[in-house]
Amino acid sequence: MKRPSIESQLFEALDFAAHKHRRQRRKDVEASPYINHPIALARTLAVEGRIVDTRTLIAAVLHDTVEVPTPPSRRSARCSVPRSPTSCAR
């Protein structure tokens, strides 16, 4: 079986993070969706920090998903983002 491209892994990570943060809001005045934070972090690293390593950007997108608990019955055995501690915790 062919391994997914690193770009598709980034989109998988974004989807995973959006799912994990779907019920969370930021504590700002607008109560903006929490997912905006990890997306903004990845963008800042890529644009301002000139980070081109996609695995680093994946880590930025996933960095707060470790803190969002998932009941064991909801976890998937499928891991699509290699070396990611949260890729199986969906």
PyMOL Python script that loads the backbone (N, CA, C, O; Angstrom):
from pymol import cmd

cmd.read_pdbstr("""\
ATOM      1  N   MET A   1       0.826  -1.178   0.000  1.00  0.00           N
ATOM      2  CA  MET A   1       0.000   0.000   0.000  1.00  0.00           C
ATOM      3  C   MET A   1       0.875   1.248   0.000  1.00  0.00           C
ATOM      4  O   MET A   1       1.829   1.354   0.770  1.00  0.00           O
ATOM      5  N   LYS A   2       0.537   2.180  -0.866  1.00  0.00           N
ATOM      6  CA  LYS A   2       1.317   3.403  -0.999  1.00  0.00           C
ATOM      7  C   LYS A   2       1.028   4.355   0.159  1.00  0.00           C
ATOM      8  O   LYS A   2      -0.124   4.548   0.546  1.00  0.00           O
ATOM      9  N   ARG A   3       2.076   4.937   0.700  1.00  0.00           N
ATOM     10  CA  ARG A   3       1.955   5.901   1.802  1.00  0.00           C
ATOM     11  C   ARG A   3       1.385   7.217   1.264  1.00  0.00           C
ATOM     12  O   ARG A   3       1.767   7.657   0.180  1.00  0.00           O
ATOM     13  N   PRO A   4       0.467   7.853   2.019  1.00  0.00           N
ATOM     14  CA  PRO A   4      -0.093   9.140   1.565  1.00  0.00           C
ATOM     15  C   PRO A   4       0.993  10.195   1.431  1.00  0.00           C
ATOM     16  O   PRO A   4       1.970  10.179   2.180  1.00  0.00           O
ATOM     17  N   SER A   5       0.831  11.110   0.487  1.00  0.00           N
ATOM     18  CA  SER A   5       1.799  12.194   0.312  1.00  0.00           C
ATOM     19  C   SER A   5       1.827  13.055   1.573  1.00  0.00           C
ATOM     20  O   SER A   5       0.865  13.086   2.340  1.00  0.00           O
ATOM     21  N   ILE A   6       2.925  13.740   1.769  1.00  0.00           N
ATOM     22  CA  ILE A   6       3.060  14.597   2.945  1.00  0.00           C
ATOM     23  C   ILE A   6       2.030  15.728   2.909  1.00  0.00           C
ATOM     24  O   ILE A   6       1.556  16.172   3.955  1.00  0.00           O
ATOM     25  N   GLU A   7       1.689  16.188   1.718  1.00  0.00           N
ATOM     26  CA  GLU A   7       0.673  17.230   1.604  1.00  0.00           C
ATOM     27  C   GLU A   7      -0.688  16.711   2.042  1.00  0.00           C
ATOM     28  O   GLU A   7      -1.422  17.396   2.755  1.00  0.00           O
ATOM     29  N   SER A   8      -1.026  15.484   1.608  1.00  0.00           N
ATOM     30  CA  SER A   8      -2.320  14.919   2.021  1.00  0.00           C
ATOM     31  C   SER A   8      -2.333  14.650   3.521  1.00  0.00           C
ATOM     32  O   SER A   8      -3.389  14.710   4.150  1.00  0.00           O
ATOM     33  N   GLN A   9      -1.169  14.354   4.102  1.00  0.00           N
ATOM     34  CA  GLN A   9      -1.090  14.168   5.549  1.00  0.00           C
ATOM     35  C   GLN A   9      -1.377  15.480   6.282  1.00  0.00           C
ATOM     36  O   GLN A   9      -1.973  15.473   7.359  1.00  0.00           O
ATOM     37  N   LEU A  10      -0.955  16.601   5.699  1.00  0.00           N
ATOM     38  CA  LEU A  10      -1.257  17.906   6.295  1.00  0.00           C
ATOM     39  C   LEU A  10      -2.769  18.132   6.306  1.00  0.00           C
ATOM     40  O   LEU A  10      -3.319  18.606   7.299  1.00  0.00           O
ATOM     41  N   PHE A  11      -3.432  17.797   5.213  1.00  0.00           N
ATOM     42  CA  PHE A  11      -4.886  17.955   5.165  1.00  0.00           C
ATOM     43  C   PHE A  11      -5.582  16.994   6.124  1.00  0.00           C
ATOM     44  O   PHE A  11      -6.601  17.346   6.718  1.00  0.00           O
ATOM     45  N   GLU A  12      -5.049  15.798   6.281  1.00  0.00           N
ATOM     46  CA  GLU A  12      -5.588  14.848   7.267  1.00  0.00           C
ATOM     47  C   GLU A  12      -5.446  15.423   8.673  1.00  0.00           C
ATOM     48  O   GLU A  12      -6.357  15.310   9.492  1.00  0.00           O
ATOM     49  N   ALA A  13      -4.302  16.037   8.945  1.00  0.00           N
ATOM     50  CA  ALA A  13      -4.072  16.642  10.260  1.00  0.00           C
ATOM     51  C   ALA A  13      -5.044  17.800  10.498  1.00  0.00           C
ATOM     52  O   ALA A  13      -5.577  17.943  11.599  1.00  0.00           O
ATOM     53  N   LEU A  14      -5.276  18.621   9.482  1.00  0.00           N
ATOM     54  CA  LEU A  14      -6.244  19.719   9.604  1.00  0.00           C
ATOM     55  C   LEU A  14      -7.639  19.179   9.872  1.00  0.00           C
ATOM     56  O   LEU A  14      -8.363  19.710  10.715  1.00  0.00           O
ATOM     57  N   ASP A  15      -8.016  18.135   9.165  1.00  0.00           N
ATOM     58  CA  ASP A  15      -9.333  17.519   9.376  1.00  0.00           C
ATOM     59  C   ASP A  15      -9.443  16.951  10.786  1.00  0.00           C
ATOM     60  O   ASP A  15     -10.461  17.128  11.454  1.00  0.00           O
ATOM     61  N   PHE A  16      -8.400  16.275  11.231  1.00  0.00           N
ATOM     62  CA  PHE A  16      -8.370  15.691  12.568  1.00  0.00           C
ATOM     63  C   PHE A  16      -8.497  16.787  13.634  1.00  0.00           C
ATOM     64  O   PHE A  16      -9.297  16.666  14.562  1.00  0.00           O
ATOM     65  N   ALA A  17      -7.704  17.856  13.495  1.00  0.00           N
ATOM     66  CA  ALA A  17      -7.741  18.948  14.470  1.00  0.00           C
ATOM     67  C   ALA A  17      -9.106  19.631  14.468  1.00  0.00           C
ATOM     68  O   ALA A  17      -9.628  19.970  15.530  1.00  0.00           O
ATOM     69  N   ALA A  18      -9.683  19.835  13.300  1.00  0.00           N
ATOM     70  CA  ALA A  18     -11.015  20.461  13.225  1.00  0.00           C
ATOM     71  C   ALA A  18     -12.041  19.595  13.940  1.00  0.00           C
ATOM     72  O   ALA A  18     -12.916  20.106  14.639  1.00  0.00           O
ATOM     73  N   HIS A  19     -11.932  18.287  13.765  1.00  0.00           N
ATOM     74  CA  HIS A  19     -12.858  17.367  14.441  1.00  0.00           C
ATOM     75  C   HIS A  19     -12.679  17.453  15.965  1.00  0.00           C
ATOM     76  O   HIS A  19     -13.659  17.538  16.706  1.00  0.00           O
ATOM     77  N   LYS A  20     -11.436  17.430  16.419  1.00  0.00           N
ATOM     78  CA  LYS A  20     -11.171  17.470  17.863  1.00  0.00           C
ATOM     79  C   LYS A  20     -11.615  18.783  18.508  1.00  0.00           C
ATOM     80  O   LYS A  20     -12.036  18.791  19.665  1.00  0.00           O
ATOM     81  N   HIS A  21     -11.525  19.881  17.777  1.00  0.00           N
ATOM     82  CA  HIS A  21     -11.844  21.201  18.327  1.00  0.00           C
ATOM     83  C   HIS A  21     -13.237  21.684  17.935  1.00  0.00           C
ATOM     84  O   HIS A  21     -13.576  22.842  18.176  1.00  0.00           O
ATOM     85  N   ARG A  22     -14.039  20.823  17.343  1.00  0.00           N
ATOM     86  CA  ARG A  22     -15.323  21.243  16.772  1.00  0.00           C
ATOM     87  C   ARG A  22     -16.257  21.926  17.764  1.00  0.00           C
ATOM     88  O   ARG A  22     -17.067  22.755  17.350  1.00  0.00           O
ATOM     89  N   ARG A  23     -16.180  21.622  19.023  1.00  0.00           N
ATOM     90  CA  ARG A  23     -17.082  22.225  20.024  1.00  0.00           C
ATOM     91  C   ARG A  23     -16.399  23.307  20.862  1.00  0.00           C
ATOM     92  O   ARG A  23     -16.991  23.819  21.812  1.00  0.00           O
ATOM     93  N   GLN A  24     -15.184  23.649  20.521  1.00  0.00           N
ATOM     94  CA  GLN A  24     -14.426  24.620  21.314  1.00  0.00           C
ATOM     95  C   GLN A  24     -14.457  26.005  20.684  1.00  0.00           C
ATOM     96  O   GLN A  24     -14.487  26.160  19.463  1.00  0.00           O
ATOM     97  N   ARG A  25     -14.448  27.004  21.556  1.00  0.00           N
ATOM     98  CA  ARG A  25     -14.391  28.404  21.139  1.00  0.00           C
ATOM     99  C   ARG A  25     -13.234  29.071  21.857  1.00  0.00           C
ATOM    100  O   ARG A  25     -12.874  28.686  22.969  1.00  0.00           O
ATOM    101  N   ARG A  26     -12.657  30.070  21.217  1.00  0.00           N
ATOM    102  CA  ARG A  26     -11.606  30.866  21.841  1.00  0.00           C
ATOM    103  C   ARG A  26     -12.239  31.766  22.896  1.00  0.00           C
ATOM    104  O   ARG A  26     -13.448  31.998  22.879  1.00  0.00           O
ATOM    105  N   LYS A  27     -11.429  32.265  23.803  1.00  0.00           N
ATOM    106  CA  LYS A  27     -11.934  33.149  24.851  1.00  0.00           C
ATOM    107  C   LYS A  27     -11.795  34.612  24.447  1.00  0.00           C
ATOM    108  O   LYS A  27     -11.698  35.494  25.300  1.00  0.00           O
ATOM    109  N   ASP A  28     -11.785  34.862  23.140  1.00  0.00           N
ATOM    110  CA  ASP A  28     -11.715  36.241  22.675  1.00  0.00           C
ATOM    111  C   ASP A  28     -13.115  36.852  22.614  1.00  0.00           C
ATOM    112  O   ASP A  28     -14.107  36.164  22.853  1.00  0.00           O
ATOM    113  N   VAL A  29     -13.191  38.116  22.301  1.00  0.00           N
ATOM    114  CA  VAL A  29     -14.462  38.845  22.269  1.00  0.00           C
ATOM    115  C   VAL A  29     -15.446  38.202  21.294  1.00  0.00           C
ATOM    116  O   VAL A  29     -16.642  38.119  21.574  1.00  0.00           O
ATOM    117  N   GLU A  30     -14.940  37.749  20.154  1.00  0.00           N
ATOM    118  CA  GLU A  30     -15.807  37.163  19.129  1.00  0.00           C
ATOM    119  C   GLU A  30     -16.169  35.701  19.403  1.00  0.00           C
ATOM    120  O   GLU A  30     -17.023  35.139  18.718  1.00  0.00           O
ATOM    121  N   ALA A  31     -15.531  35.085  20.391  1.00  0.00           N
ATOM    122  CA  ALA A  31     -15.690  33.645  20.644  1.00  0.00           C
ATOM    123  C   ALA A  31     -15.466  32.874  19.349  1.00  0.00           C
ATOM    124  O   ALA A  31     -16.277  32.032  18.965  1.00  0.00           O
ATOM    125  N   SER A  32     -14.366  33.173  18.691  1.00  0.00           N
ATOM    126  CA  SER A  32     -14.049  32.544  17.413  1.00  0.00           C
ATOM    127  C   SER A  32     -13.783  31.047  17.582  1.00  0.00           C
ATOM    128  O   SER A  32     -13.425  30.599  18.671  1.00  0.00           O
ATOM    129  N   PRO A  33     -13.955  30.281  16.516  1.00  0.00           N
ATOM    130  CA  PRO A  33     -13.701  28.836  16.597  1.00  0.00           C
ATOM    131  C   PRO A  33     -12.253  28.571  17.009  1.00  0.00           C
ATOM    132  O   PRO A  33     -11.336  29.234  16.525  1.00  0.00           O
ATOM    133  N   TYR A  34     -12.050  27.610  17.897  1.00  0.00           N
ATOM    134  CA  TYR A  34     -10.711  27.330  18.409  1.00  0.00           C
ATOM    135  C   TYR A  34      -9.758  26.889  17.305  1.00  0.00           C
ATOM    136  O   TYR A  34      -8.561  27.167  17.373  1.00  0.00           O
ATOM    137  N   ILE A  35     -10.276  26.207  16.292  1.00  0.00           N
ATOM    138  CA  ILE A  35      -9.419  25.691  15.214  1.00  0.00           C
ATOM    139  C   ILE A  35      -8.636  26.813  14.544  1.00  0.00           C
ATOM    140  O   ILE A  35      -7.589  26.564  13.947  1.00  0.00           O
ATOM    141  N   ASN A  36      -9.132  28.048  14.638  1.00  0.00           N
ATOM    142  CA  ASN A  36      -8.400  29.172  14.049  1.00  0.00           C
ATOM    143  C   ASN A  36      -7.001  29.315  14.646  1.00  0.00           C
ATOM    144  O   ASN A  36      -6.076  29.743  13.956  1.00  0.00           O
ATOM    145  N   HIS A  37      -6.839  28.962  15.916  1.00  0.00           N
ATOM    146  CA  HIS A  37      -5.534  29.090  16.581  1.00  0.00           C
ATOM    147  C   HIS A  37      -4.471  28.181  15.964  1.00  0.00           C
ATOM    148  O   HIS A  37      -3.423  28.685  15.559  1.00  0.00           O
ATOM    149  N   PRO A  38      -4.689  26.853  15.871  1.00  0.00           N
ATOM    150  CA  PRO A  38      -3.642  26.025  15.272  1.00  0.00           C
ATOM    151  C   PRO A  38      -3.402  26.331  13.789  1.00  0.00           C
ATOM    152  O   PRO A  38      -2.280  26.200  13.301  1.00  0.00           O
ATOM    153  N   ILE A  39      -4.451  26.737  13.081  1.00  0.00           N
ATOM    154  CA  ILE A  39      -4.269  27.112  11.675  1.00  0.00           C
ATOM    155  C   ILE A  39      -3.410  28.375  11.588  1.00  0.00           C
ATOM    156  O   ILE A  39      -2.510  28.462  10.752  1.00  0.00           O
ATOM    157  N   ALA A  40      -3.690  29.350  12.451  1.00  0.00           N
ATOM    158  CA  ALA A  40      -2.905  30.589  12.459  1.00  0.00           C
ATOM    159  C   ALA A  40      -1.448  30.320  12.838  1.00  0.00           C
ATOM    160  O   ALA A  40      -0.537  30.935  12.284  1.00  0.00           O
ATOM    161  N   LEU A  41      -1.231  29.407  13.775  1.00  0.00           N
ATOM    162  CA  LEU A  41       0.133  29.056  14.164  1.00  0.00           C
ATOM    163  C   LEU A  41       0.889  28.448  12.990  1.00  0.00           C
ATOM    164  O   LEU A  41       2.025  28.838  12.717  1.00  0.00           O
ATOM    165  N   ALA A  42       0.272  27.498  12.295  1.00  0.00           N
ATOM    166  CA  ALA A  42       0.916  26.866  11.137  1.00  0.00           C
ATOM    167  C   ALA A  42       1.210  27.910  10.065  1.00  0.00           C
ATOM    168  O   ALA A  42       2.272  27.881   9.442  1.00  0.00           O
ATOM    169  N   ARG A  43       0.274  28.830   9.848  1.00  0.00           N
ATOM    170  CA  ARG A  43       0.472  29.892   8.856  1.00  0.00           C
ATOM    171  C   ARG A  43       1.639  30.803   9.253  1.00  0.00           C
ATOM    172  O   ARG A  43       2.470  31.158   8.418  1.00  0.00           O
ATOM    173  N   THR A  44       1.691  31.174  10.526  1.00  0.00           N
ATOM    174  CA  THR A  44       2.780  32.026  11.003  1.00  0.00           C
ATOM    175  C   THR A  44       4.130  31.346  10.813  1.00  0.00           C
ATOM    176  O   THR A  44       5.091  31.976  10.373  1.00  0.00           O
ATOM    177  N   LEU A  45       4.200  30.064  11.143  1.00  0.00           N
ATOM    178  CA  LEU A  45       5.450  29.325  10.951  1.00  0.00           C
ATOM    179  C   LEU A  45       5.849  29.295   9.479  1.00  0.00           C
ATOM    180  O   LEU A  45       7.014  29.504   9.140  1.00  0.00           O
ATOM    181  N   ALA A  46       4.869  29.032   8.602  1.00  0.00           N
ATOM    182  CA  ALA A  46       5.153  28.914   7.174  1.00  0.00           C
ATOM    183  C   ALA A  46       5.490  30.258   6.530  1.00  0.00           C
ATOM    184  O   ALA A  46       6.451  30.361   5.768  1.00  0.00           O
ATOM    185  N   VAL A  47       4.698  31.284   6.837  1.00  0.00           N
ATOM    186  CA  VAL A  47       4.851  32.570   6.149  1.00  0.00           C
ATOM    187  C   VAL A  47       5.926  33.431   6.803  1.00  0.00           C
ATOM    188  O   VAL A  47       6.859  33.879   6.136  1.00  0.00           O
ATOM    189  N   GLU A  48       5.798  33.661   8.097  1.00  0.00           N
ATOM    190  CA  GLU A  48       6.741  34.549   8.768  1.00  0.00           C
ATOM    191  C   GLU A  48       8.033  33.832   9.156  1.00  0.00           C
ATOM    192  O   GLU A  48       9.120  34.407   9.086  1.00  0.00           O
ATOM    193  N   GLY A  49       7.900  32.570   9.566  1.00  0.00           N
ATOM    194  CA  GLY A  49       9.079  31.813   9.963  1.00  0.00           C
ATOM    195  C   GLY A  49       9.752  31.094   8.814  1.00  0.00           C
ATOM    196  O   GLY A  49      10.836  30.533   8.974  1.00  0.00           O
ATOM    197  N   ARG A  50       9.115  31.108   7.659  1.00  0.00           N
ATOM    198  CA  ARG A  50       9.631  30.439   6.454  1.00  0.00           C
ATOM    199  C   ARG A  50       9.923  28.960   6.677  1.00  0.00           C
ATOM    200  O   ARG A  50      10.876  28.410   6.125  1.00  0.00           O
ATOM    201  N   ILE A  51       9.092  28.333   7.490  1.00  0.00           N
ATOM    202  CA  ILE A  51       9.204  26.893   7.735  1.00  0.00           C
ATOM    203  C   ILE A  51       8.574  26.175   6.548  1.00  0.00           C
ATOM    204  O   ILE A  51       7.410  26.413   6.225  1.00  0.00           O
ATOM    205  N   VAL A  52       9.327  25.309   5.906  1.00  0.00           N
ATOM    206  CA  VAL A  52       8.803  24.572   4.759  1.00  0.00           C
ATOM    207  C   VAL A  52       8.637  23.081   5.062  1.00  0.00           C
ATOM    208  O   VAL A  52       8.087  22.336   4.250  1.00  0.00           O
ATOM    209  N   ASP A  53       9.108  22.657   6.215  1.00  0.00           N
ATOM    210  CA  ASP A  53       8.980  21.254   6.600  1.00  0.00           C
ATOM    211  C   ASP A  53       7.522  20.953   6.965  1.00  0.00           C
ATOM    212  O   ASP A  53       7.005  21.455   7.963  1.00  0.00           O
ATOM    213  N   THR A  54       6.884  20.143   6.159  1.00  0.00           N
ATOM    214  CA  THR A  54       5.461  19.868   6.353  1.00  0.00           C
ATOM    215  C   THR A  54       5.199  19.147   7.663  1.00  0.00           C
ATOM    216  O   THR A  54       4.147  19.356   8.268  1.00  0.00           O
ATOM    217  N   ARG A  55       6.106  18.314   8.118  1.00  0.00           N
ATOM    218  CA  ARG A  55       5.896  17.627   9.401  1.00  0.00           C
ATOM    219  C   ARG A  55       5.857  18.624  10.555  1.00  0.00           C
ATOM    220  O   ARG A  55       5.111  18.428  11.514  1.00  0.00           O
ATOM    221  N   THR A  56       6.638  19.673  10.475  1.00  0.00           N
ATOM    222  CA  THR A  56       6.596  20.725  11.493  1.00  0.00           C
ATOM    223  C   THR A  56       5.252  21.438  11.461  1.00  0.00           C
ATOM    224  O   THR A  56       4.683  21.748  12.507  1.00  0.00           O
ATOM    225  N   LEU A  57       4.748  21.697  10.264  1.00  0.00           N
ATOM    226  CA  LEU A  57       3.441  22.348  10.131  1.00  0.00           C
ATOM    227  C   LEU A  57       2.329  21.435  10.632  1.00  0.00           C
ATOM    228  O   LEU A  57       1.357  21.905  11.224  1.00  0.00           O
ATOM    229  N   ILE A  58       2.464  20.136  10.399  1.00  0.00           N
ATOM    230  CA  ILE A  58       1.497  19.167  10.929  1.00  0.00           C
ATOM    231  C   ILE A  58       1.517  19.209  12.453  1.00  0.00           C
ATOM    232  O   ILE A  58       0.463  19.188  13.089  1.00  0.00           O
ATOM    233  N   ALA A  59       2.701  19.267  13.036  1.00  0.00           N
ATOM    234  CA  ALA A  59       2.814  19.344  14.498  1.00  0.00           C
ATOM    235  C   ALA A  59       2.145  20.613  15.025  1.00  0.00           C
ATOM    236  O   ALA A  59       1.510  20.588  16.079  1.00  0.00           O
ATOM    237  N   ALA A  60       2.285  21.711  14.301  1.00  0.00           N
ATOM    238  CA  ALA A  60       1.642  22.965  14.712  1.00  0.00           C
ATOM    239  C   ALA A  60       0.124  22.816  14.700  1.00  0.00           C
ATOM    240  O   ALA A  60      -0.557  23.266  15.621  1.00  0.00           O
ATOM    241  N   VAL A  61      -0.394  22.191  13.666  1.00  0.00           N
ATOM    242  CA  VAL A  61      -1.843  21.995  13.548  1.00  0.00           C
ATOM    243  C   VAL A  61      -2.362  21.082  14.659  1.00  0.00           C
ATOM    244  O   VAL A  61      -3.460  21.291  15.175  1.00  0.00           O
ATOM    245  N   LEU A  62      -1.575  20.075  15.025  1.00  0.00           N
ATOM    246  CA  LEU A  62      -2.020  19.078  16.004  1.00  0.00           C
ATOM    247  C   LEU A  62      -1.650  19.408  17.444  1.00  0.00           C
ATOM    248  O   LEU A  62      -2.049  18.677  18.350  1.00  0.00           O
ATOM    249  N   HIS A  63      -0.901  20.485  17.690  1.00  0.00           N
ATOM    250  CA  HIS A  63      -0.302  20.687  19.014  1.00  0.00           C
ATOM    251  C   HIS A  63      -1.298  20.744  20.166  1.00  0.00           C
ATOM    252  O   HIS A  63      -0.933  20.381  21.284  1.00  0.00           O
ATOM    253  N   ASP A  64      -2.509  21.170  19.954  1.00  0.00           N
ATOM    254  CA  ASP A  64      -3.481  21.205  21.055  1.00  0.00           C
ATOM    255  C   ASP A  64      -4.423  20.009  21.080  1.00  0.00           C
ATOM    256  O   ASP A  64      -5.244  19.902  21.990  1.00  0.00           O
ATOM    257  N   THR A  65      -4.330  19.121  20.122  1.00  0.00           N
ATOM    258  CA  THR A  65      -5.239  17.977  20.110  1.00  0.00           C
ATOM    259  C   THR A  65      -4.917  16.972  21.203  1.00  0.00           C
ATOM    260  O   THR A  65      -5.786  16.196  21.600  1.00  0.00           O
ATOM    261  N   VAL A  66      -3.694  16.972  21.692  1.00  0.00           N
ATOM    262  CA  VAL A  66      -3.306  16.068  22.771  1.00  0.00           C
ATOM    263  C   VAL A  66      -4.094  16.384  24.035  1.00  0.00           C
ATOM    264  O   VAL A  66      -4.356  15.495  24.845  1.00  0.00           O
ATOM    265  N   GLU A  67      -4.472  17.643  24.204  1.00  0.00           N
ATOM    266  CA  GLU A  67      -5.175  18.085  25.404  1.00  0.00           C
ATOM    267  C   GLU A  67      -6.684  17.835  25.351  1.00  0.00           C
ATOM    268  O   GLU A  67      -7.375  18.010  26.354  1.00  0.00           O
ATOM    269  N   VAL A  68      -7.197  17.429  24.192  1.00  0.00           N
ATOM    270  CA  VAL A  68      -8.634  17.210  24.032  1.00  0.00           C
ATOM    271  C   VAL A  68      -8.898  15.718  24.208  1.00  0.00           C
ATOM    272  O   VAL A  68      -8.519  14.926  23.345  1.00  0.00           O
ATOM    273  N   PRO A  69      -9.544  15.311  25.314  1.00  0.00           N
ATOM    274  CA  PRO A  69      -9.747  13.881  25.559  1.00  0.00           C
ATOM    275  C   PRO A  69     -10.750  13.254  24.585  1.00  0.00           C
ATOM    276  O   PRO A  69     -11.723  13.886  24.173  1.00  0.00           O
ATOM    277  N   THR A  70     -10.483  11.999  24.231  1.00  0.00           N
ATOM    278  CA  THR A  70     -11.382  11.215  23.393  1.00  0.00           C
ATOM    279  C   THR A  70     -11.655   9.906  24.116  1.00  0.00           C
ATOM    280  O   THR A  70     -10.712   9.215  24.504  1.00  0.00           O
ATOM    281  N   PRO A  71     -12.908   9.551  24.306  1.00  0.00           N
ATOM    282  CA  PRO A  71     -13.204   8.275  24.956  1.00  0.00           C
ATOM    283  C   PRO A  71     -12.610   7.114  24.160  1.00  0.00           C
ATOM    284  O   PRO A  71     -12.615   7.154  22.930  1.00  0.00           O
ATOM    285  N   PRO A  72     -12.099   6.080  24.835  1.00  0.00           N
ATOM    286  CA  PRO A  72     -11.483   4.955  24.135  1.00  0.00           C
ATOM    287  C   PRO A  72     -12.402   4.320  23.083  1.00  0.00           C
ATOM    288  O   PRO A  72     -11.915   3.823  22.068  1.00  0.00           O
ATOM    289  N   SER A  73     -13.701   4.327  23.305  1.00  0.00           N
ATOM    290  CA  SER A  73     -14.622   3.706  22.358  1.00  0.00           C
ATOM    291  C   SER A  73     -14.694   4.465  21.041  1.00  0.00           C
ATOM    292  O   SER A  73     -15.169   3.910  20.051  1.00  0.00           O
ATOM    293  N   ARG A  74     -14.238   5.717  20.992  1.00  0.00           N
ATOM    294  CA  ARG A  74     -14.303   6.540  19.779  1.00  0.00           C
ATOM    295  C   ARG A  74     -12.987   6.542  19.006  1.00  0.00           C
ATOM    296  O   ARG A  74     -12.912   7.141  17.933  1.00  0.00           O
ATOM    297  N   ARG A  75     -11.949   5.888  19.524  1.00  0.00           N
ATOM    298  CA  ARG A  75     -10.647   5.904  18.861  1.00  0.00           C
ATOM    299  C   ARG A  75     -10.627   4.983  17.658  1.00  0.00           C
ATOM    300  O   ARG A  75     -11.264   3.930  17.645  1.00  0.00           O
ATOM    301  N   SER A  76      -9.891   5.396  16.660  1.00  0.00           N
ATOM    302  CA  SER A  76      -9.759   4.620  15.430  1.00  0.00           C
ATOM    303  C   SER A  76      -8.410   3.916  15.425  1.00  0.00           C
ATOM    304  O   SER A  76      -7.432   4.431  15.968  1.00  0.00           O
ATOM    305  N   ALA A  77      -8.363   2.760  14.823  1.00  0.00           N
ATOM    306  CA  ALA A  77      -7.105   2.035  14.720  1.00  0.00           C
ATOM    307  C   ALA A  77      -6.275   2.535  13.548  1.00  0.00           C
ATOM    308  O   ALA A  77      -5.116   2.147  13.403  1.00  0.00           O
ATOM    309  N   ARG A  78      -6.852   3.393  12.705  1.00  0.00           N
ATOM    310  CA  ARG A  78      -6.161   3.882  11.515  1.00  0.00           C
ATOM    311  C   ARG A  78      -5.304   5.095  11.840  1.00  0.00           C
ATOM    312  O   ARG A  78      -5.792   6.077  12.398  1.00  0.00           O
ATOM    313  N   CYS A  79      -4.040   5.025  11.494  1.00  0.00           N
ATOM    314  CA  CYS A  79      -3.116   6.140  11.698  1.00  0.00           C
ATOM    315  C   CYS A  79      -2.677   6.648  10.332  1.00  0.00           C
ATOM    316  O   CYS A  79      -2.079   5.900   9.558  1.00  0.00           O
ATOM    317  N   SER A  80      -2.964   7.902  10.028  1.00  0.00           N
ATOM    318  CA  SER A  80      -2.586   8.402   8.715  1.00  0.00           C
ATOM    319  C   SER A  80      -1.432   9.394   8.764  1.00  0.00           C
ATOM    320  O   SER A  80      -0.825   9.676   7.730  1.00  0.00           O
ATOM    321  N   VAL A  81      -1.115   9.929   9.937  1.00  0.00           N
ATOM    322  CA  VAL A  81      -0.014  10.878  10.056  1.00  0.00           C
ATOM    323  C   VAL A  81       1.106  10.187  10.822  1.00  0.00           C
ATOM    324  O   VAL A  81       1.008  10.023  12.038  1.00  0.00           O
ATOM    325  N   PRO A  82       2.169   9.780  10.131  1.00  0.00           N
ATOM    326  CA  PRO A  82       3.232   9.031  10.801  1.00  0.00           C
ATOM    327  C   PRO A  82       3.908   9.823  11.897  1.00  0.00           C
ATOM    328  O   PRO A  82       4.081  11.038  11.800  1.00  0.00           O
ATOM    329  N   ARG A  83       4.284   9.111  12.940  1.00  0.00           N
ATOM    330  CA  ARG A  83       4.974   9.667  14.096  1.00  0.00           C
ATOM    331  C   ARG A  83       4.181  10.719  14.838  1.00  0.00           C
ATOM    332  O   ARG A  83       4.763  11.552  15.533  1.00  0.00           O
ATOM    333  N   SER A  84       2.885  10.702  14.708  1.00  0.00           N
ATOM    334  CA  SER A  84       2.048  11.644  15.421  1.00  0.00           C
ATOM    335  C   SER A  84       1.377  10.937  16.585  1.00  0.00           C
ATOM    336  O   SER A  84       0.651   9.966  16.371  1.00  0.00           O
ATOM    337  N   PRO A  85       1.599  11.396  17.814  1.00  0.00           N
ATOM    338  CA  PRO A  85       1.004  10.712  18.970  1.00  0.00           C
ATOM    339  C   PRO A  85      -0.507  10.791  18.980  1.00  0.00           C
ATOM    340  O   PRO A  85      -1.160  10.012  19.674  1.00  0.00           O
ATOM    341  N   THR A  86      -1.079  11.717  18.222  1.00  0.00           N
ATOM    342  CA  THR A  86      -2.535  11.875  18.267  1.00  0.00           C
ATOM    343  C   THR A  86      -3.232  11.314  17.043  1.00  0.00           C
ATOM    344  O   THR A  86      -4.458  11.374  16.955  1.00  0.00           O
ATOM    345  N   SER A  87      -2.481  10.770  16.095  1.00  0.00           N
ATOM    346  CA  SER A  87      -3.112  10.369  14.846  1.00  0.00           C
ATOM    347  C   SER A  87      -4.053   9.179  15.017  1.00  0.00           C
ATOM    348  O   SER A  87      -4.879   8.932  14.137  1.00  0.00           O
ATOM    349  N   CYS A  88      -3.959   8.448  16.099  1.00  0.00           N
ATOM    350  CA  CYS A  88      -4.864   7.320  16.338  1.00  0.00           C
ATOM    351  C   CYS A  88      -5.922   7.647  17.380  1.00  0.00           C
ATOM    352  O   CYS A  88      -6.723   6.782  17.733  1.00  0.00           O
ATOM    353  N   ALA A  89      -5.940   8.853  17.869  1.00  0.00           N
ATOM    354  CA  ALA A  89      -6.819   9.192  18.992  1.00  0.00           C
ATOM    355  C   ALA A  89      -8.163   9.777  18.582  1.00  0.00           C
ATOM    356  O   ALA A  89      -8.863  10.337  19.426  1.00  0.00           O
ATOM    357  N   ARG A  90      -8.535   9.670  17.349  1.00  0.00           N
ATOM    358  CA  ARG A  90      -9.779  10.265  16.883  1.00  0.00           C
ATOM    359  C   ARG A  90     -10.992   9.502  17.308  1.00  0.00           C
ATOM    360  O   ARG A  90     -12.113   9.893  16.983  1.00  0.00           O
TER     361      ARG A  90
END
""", "prot")
cmd.dss("prot")
cmd.show_as("cartoon", "prot")
cmd.util.cbc("prot")
cmd.orient("prot")
